[in-house]
């Protein structure tokens, strides 16, 4: 398991799978090391320029998804 974590932290780029999701572990680890070295207190992984909300608070503030389809769903053929 340690090897898996170390590879994830060392690897940058896009995750496989075709969804073009960027890898975040490397940047988070670098930011964590920088904040630890500077002696900064607080959440080491919180965005320094972002909202002071926790991820859970941010999720609770999000508006519920609204159906984007202009037409109602159709019945399946019998």
C-alpha beads as a LAMMPS data file, in Angstrom:
LAMMPS data file: protein, C-alpha beads

78 atoms
77 bonds

1 atom types
1 bond types

-500.0 500.0 xlo xhi
-500.0 500.0 ylo yhi
-500.0 500.0 zlo zhi

Masses

1 110.0

Atoms # bond

1 1 1 0.000 0.000 0.000
2 1 1 2.888 2.376 0.775
3 1 1 4.243 1.796 -2.724
4 1 1 0.885 2.723 -4.231
5 1 1 0.758 5.959 -2.224
6 1 1 4.352 6.834 -3.134
7 1 1 3.650 6.268 -6.856
8 1 1 0.534 8.427 -6.639
9 1 1 2.462 11.258 -4.997
10 1 1 5.332 11.007 -7.478
11 1 1 3.162 10.882 -10.620
12 1 1 1.770 13.981 -12.328
13 1 1 -0.536 14.348 -15.316
14 1 1 -3.927 12.919 -16.227
15 1 1 -5.508 9.808 -14.718
16 1 1 -6.106 6.962 -17.160
17 1 1 -9.653 6.314 -18.309
18 1 1 -10.454 8.997 -20.850
19 1 1 -12.229 11.454 -18.518
20 1 1 -9.221 13.834 -18.477
21 1 1 -9.134 14.024 -14.663
22 1 1 -5.948 15.645 -13.385
23 1 1 -3.904 13.902 -10.720
24 1 1 -3.844 15.934 -7.483
25 1 1 -1.737 13.928 -5.028
26 1 1 1.610 15.356 -6.179
27 1 1 0.524 18.994 -5.850
28 1 1 -1.130 18.331 -2.486
29 1 1 2.021 16.643 -1.164
30 1 1 4.213 19.543 -2.333
31 1 1 1.862 22.081 -0.735
32 1 1 1.809 20.072 2.492
33 1 1 5.623 19.964 2.647
34 1 1 5.867 23.715 1.982
35 1 1 3.355 24.565 4.710
36 1 1 5.032 22.228 7.201
37 1 1 8.435 23.769 6.417
38 1 1 7.113 27.307 6.900
39 1 1 5.518 26.406 10.241
40 1 1 2.116 27.566 9.052
41 1 1 -0.770 26.394 11.221
42 1 1 -4.223 25.257 10.197
43 1 1 -5.309 22.811 7.552
44 1 1 -2.204 22.132 5.441
45 1 1 -4.273 21.069 2.436
46 1 1 -6.730 23.991 2.441
47 1 1 -6.467 26.292 -0.545
48 1 1 -4.612 29.417 0.432
49 1 1 -6.646 31.686 -1.870
50 1 1 -9.941 29.797 -1.824
51 1 1 -12.944 29.777 0.410
52 1 1 -12.392 29.229 4.141
53 1 1 -15.164 26.613 4.038
54 1 1 -14.434 22.941 4.518
55 1 1 -15.277 20.649 1.577
56 1 1 -18.398 19.459 3.443
57 1 1 -19.605 23.032 3.982
58 1 1 -19.003 23.794 0.320
59 1 1 -21.036 20.759 -0.730
60 1 1 -23.945 21.767 1.519
61 1 1 -24.014 25.213 -0.108
62 1 1 -24.210 23.821 -3.644
63 1 1 -27.549 24.089 -5.375
64 1 1 -29.258 20.828 -6.248
65 1 1 -28.888 19.726 -9.844
66 1 1 -31.752 20.634 -12.144
67 1 1 -32.717 18.470 -15.089
68 1 1 -31.378 20.093 -18.228
69 1 1 -33.617 18.209 -20.654
70 1 1 -36.406 20.438 -22.035
71 1 1 -38.710 17.512 -22.747
72 1 1 -40.223 15.009 -20.322
73 1 1 -38.948 11.417 -20.324
74 1 1 -40.725 9.081 -22.710
75 1 1 -42.210 5.703 -21.814
76 1 1 -40.353 2.593 -22.922
77 1 1 -42.043 0.539 -25.660
78 1 1 -43.966 -2.464 -24.359

Bonds

1 1 1 2
2 1 2 3
3 1 3 4
4 1 4 5
5 1 5 6
6 1 6 7
7 1 7 8
8 1 8 9
9 1 9 10
10 1 10 11
11 1 11 12
12 1 12 13
13 1 13 14
14 1 14 15
15 1 15 16
16 1 16 17
17 1 17 18
18 1 18 19
19 1 19 20
20 1 20 21
21 1 21 22
22 1 22 23
23 1 23 24
24 1 24 25
25 1 25 26
26 1 26 27
27 1 27 28
28 1 28 29
29 1 29 30
30 1 30 31
31 1 31 32
32 1 32 33
33 1 33 34
34 1 34 35
35 1 35 36
36 1 36 37
37 1 37 38
38 1 38 39
39 1 39 40
40 1 40 41
41 1 41 42
42 1 42 43
43 1 43 44
44 1 44 45
45 1 45 46
46 1 46 47
47 1 47 48
48 1 48 49
49 1 49 50
50 1 50 51
51 1 51 52
52 1 52 53
53 1 53 54
54 1 54 55
55 1 55 56
56 1 56 57
57 1 57 58
58 1 58 59
59 1 59 60
60 1 60 61
61 1 61 62
62 1 62 63
63 1 63 64
64 1 64 65
65 1 65 66
66 1 66 67
67 1 67 68
68 1 68 69
69 1 69 70
70 1 70 71
71 1 71 72
72 1 72 73
73 1 73 74
74 1 74 75
75 1 75 76
76 1 76 77
77 1 77 78
